[in-house]
Amino acid sequence: MQFRLVLLGALLLTAGLIGYSAIPHVQRSPIVTSQSVVSEYLKIPANGSVEMSRYVAAVDGEQNKMIMNVTVTGQPGEFEKIGLLIFLENESFSCFSTLPQNFVVNQNVSNGTLTFSVENAGTYCFIFVNNPNEQLVSASVSAVLERRSEQVSVSRNGSANMAGLGVGAFGFLVLVYGVARRTAIPWE
């Protein structure tokens, strides 16, 4: 047995195993899920409104974003504007009788895509107001809630882990070689 080779092999084996087990390989994977909230073709009467309520499953700890496409048409070939109000519904009242303090959206729309963040899960009121138009207008509305999160996984399959495993395997071979090697005694 050669003591230096055994010691070197034991040190390399120990360093390799520590390198393999102590260095985590962190992988971050984005997760995007979507929920269809509204997909309607509406006829909004002159000087009137259409209301609807939809449940939105926003999740705490995730980025919740609503993407809404609205196309409003009046007379053939003409684009009109309507008022769009979106707010969290009060549980004890209907959408139209609720007077919210904060609107998620409160603007006039005609053609385009709206993107806004949604912070709370719950039933949301969507009110489409055709005022002061004196004619019936049609609105094609679609809305999707997009939730983004991140999945974090820790594993031991990174390049530093594989290098540590290689050093440990080499150290094991040196250790076995040092144990198997006979020591030469000079006076024999």
N, C-alpha and C positions, 0 to 999 in steps of 0.2 A: 504494500500500500504506500502510495506517495502522498505525503501530507499536503504538499503545495497544490497538487492537482485536485485533491479532495476539497480543500478549502476554497480554491477558485471555483470549482464546480458548484459547491454549496452556495457561494455568494452569487454566482450568476443565476442559479435556480431560484434563490430567494428574490433577487432583484426582478427577474422575469415574472414571477408570480405576483409580486406587489404591483408591478407595472400593469399586468393584466387585470387585476381586481380593483385597483385604486383609481384608475382613470375611466370614468364613465363616458360612453358615447351617447350624446343626447341628440335625438332626432325630433324635429318639429314638423308636423304635417298639418297644413291648413284644411279645415273642414267647412264646406259651404253647403247649407241646406236651404231649400226654398219652399214656401207655402203659398199656394194661390189664395188670395184674399177676395178679390172681386174680379169677375169676368162677366160683364153685363152690356147689353145694348139698351139704352134708356130713351124714352120719349118724354121730354120735359115740357109741360104745357106753358102757354104764354103767361107771363107774370106769375108763375108758380114754381114749385120745387118738387124734387123727388128725394126721399130720404131712405137710407138703408143702414142697417147695423150689421157688422161682421166681427167675429172673434179673431183677434190677432194674438198668436202664441209667441210673444217676445220672451226671450230667456235672459235672465240676469247673468252677467259675466261674458256675454257674447255681444258682438256688434250686430244690432238689429237695424236693417235698413229696408224701407218700403220703396219700391220702384213702381210708379204708376204712369200708365199711358192713357192720355185722354185725347179724343178727337171729337169735336163738336161741329155739326153741320146744320144749317137752317134751310134757306131756299136752295134749290139745286145748284151745287157748285160754290156756294158761299159759306165761308167759315164764320161762325158766331162765337161770342164769348159768354161764358156762364160763370157764376160764382161757385167756388168749391170750398166747403167747410169740412174739416176733419178734426174730430176731438174725441177724447175718452168719454164714454157714456156714463152718466150718473146712474147707478143701479136702481134708484127708486123712481126715475122718470123716463119717458121716452126720449128719443133723440131730439125731436123738434121742440119739446117743452124744456129741455135742459139748456140753461144759459151758462156756458163754460167760461171760466176765467182765462184759460189758456187754450189756444187752438194749435193743433199740430200743423195744419195748413189753413190759411184764410186768404185766398187770392182768386183773381179772375183767370180763367184758363180758356184756351180755344183749341190749340193743337200742340202737343208736345209731351215730354216726359218729365215727371216730377220725381225727385229723389229726396227723401227725408228720413231722419232717424226716428225710431220708435223705441221708447225707453221702458214702457210698462206693458205687461200682458193684460188683456181685457177686451171688452167689446168696444169697438170704435164706431162712431157715427160718421157716415158719409152723406153730406147734404149737397145736392146740386141745385143751384138757384138760377132760374131763367128770368132775370129781372134786369132791366126794363124791356126786354124783347117782347114785342107784341105778336109773336108767332111761335108756333111749336118748333122746338129744336130737338135734334137727335144727338145722343152722345154715346160713343163707344168707349167703354172704360174697362181697363184691366189693371190689376194691382197684384204684385207679388212681394211677399216678405222674404228677404234674404238674410239668413243668419250666418255669421262667420265666427268660427272659433278655431282653436289650435289644440291639436292632440300632441302631447309630449310623451315620448317613450325613451327610456334609458336602457341601453343594452351594452353588451361587452363585445361588439363586433366591429369596432372602429380600427383604424390603422395603428394607433398607439397600442391598443389591446393585442392586436396580432403581433406587433413587434415584441411586446412583453412576453407573449407566449413563445415566440421563436427564441428569445434570449433564455427563457426558462428551459426549453427543450435542449438547447445547446449546453446550458449549465448542467443538466441532468446527465448528458452524454459524457461531459468532462468528469463529473463526479463518479460515474460508473467506471470510466477508464482509470481514474486515479485509485479507486478501490481495488480494481483487478490487477493493476500493475504491481509487479514485485519490486521491492526495494533492493537495490544492489548493496551488499555489505562488502566493504573494501578488504577486509582481512580474510575472506574466504578463499 
